């Protein structure tokens, strides 16, 4: 009988294991994969996608190996904003059972494990801005985006972290009263095993945790709000893309939004945002913006440097060394590739682009820590503008089960990620508001790439995700409308917890890793503190905490 068992070693699971270690608590950690990525295991996550334009294949979005998706994570750490957890009447089903103030203290420990150099995410801009525009918020970048490379030895060597690889959870057995998870059913190379633990934390990632719970619910139909209840519903991600250029009035002002190296040797970058007051006044969803290069795959940019980068990415053996596969494919765009036009750009731009290419290669391969990205500057101060936008929760955007099983006997997921007209309206309106604010503050202007009708269709084309897996195990106070409570414990099972972005009721503008790790830190401390200090003996006994 283990005190604590964590299932999954992605960014959340590994961080929680190391925090339990730091707190002096033994923990069993189960990982479906081994020390190296095995394509045969990756195929176990294959899912039926209702609309492949909207969701990435799970073979790209999931990584079954020690370290999980830390192998493919881009390294960006961004906290949620206060507005994301606020009650917003124009965002349906957006209520959180917890305040941001209760989560905020845990960002510091989360940033230690995400290696992003601290929890200072607000750096006052030198100018006071008006018109609902904010430039105070920054994103931070991990000094090593493949977190497992930095943490692996500790996970393997710690006497308190008991790591079991190639151990896939296939089910949960309940006690005779049906309110405690008595044991995990685990498939191993040497046959099935039962794992018993007083406290169980599922940290397999959004879709995979949802799939496991849906399979459990088939055996115990009354769990998690019942069949066709909240479990699997409200699945979300983000809309992300480019539909305009930003032109700075003073080209040198672009430097305020370029990557900067902090005093602790970690990279950060400012982003344009609309203030909480402006979002609520205009009833738009949370969105972040930053200057970017034009799409690499479009040779119309006529940049020798960008075409050279495209050619490197288009050749898979080289491209996969530069970027994770999902990000590489996003930059190479649709086939067939216009290789001739890119070669022409690269040859004609070779003399002028040599210095830029040297700088890019130096920053990506020789510099420590490596720069997380690059921007090709230009004297005209014109750049593409990237947006990263929230989407609303929808009950019919959901994950179900198919009749097909994987090699472990678990039914596969059927994913129906849906976006709404409100999501698209908000992206377009947020750009209009940003343009007005940029002009009012003398910073610059936006220049749309398309007509209004075409812009709308382009935003719909960019409405796709699958990597930020949010909402399908939402947290709340009502067991009929949510799966876990404010402390991430399932409403039905006293000793089963979920540490995942799947519990978030809204998606916000931020990618979900940092908040998921922060909430994992909060949970780790609640489980690690002796029962006599945290709860009454009666409640502790009910929850299965050992004194």
Helices and strands as residue ranges (DSSP letters): E 2-7, H 11-22, E 27-30, H 39-42, G 43-45, E 48-49, H 58-61, G 68-71, E 76-77, H 82-85, H 100-104, H 107-114, E 133-134, E 138-141, H 147-157, E 161-164, E 168-174, E 181-188, E 191-195, E 197-202, H 206-219, G 223-225, E 239-248, G 251-257, E 260-261, E 267-270, E 272-274, H 276-282, E 287-292, G 299-301, H 304-314, H 316-322, H 325-332, H 339-348, H 350-361, I 362-366, E 382-389, E 398-405, E 411-416, H 421-440, E 444-448, H 452-462, E 496-498, G 501-503, H 513-528, H 531-534, H 537-543
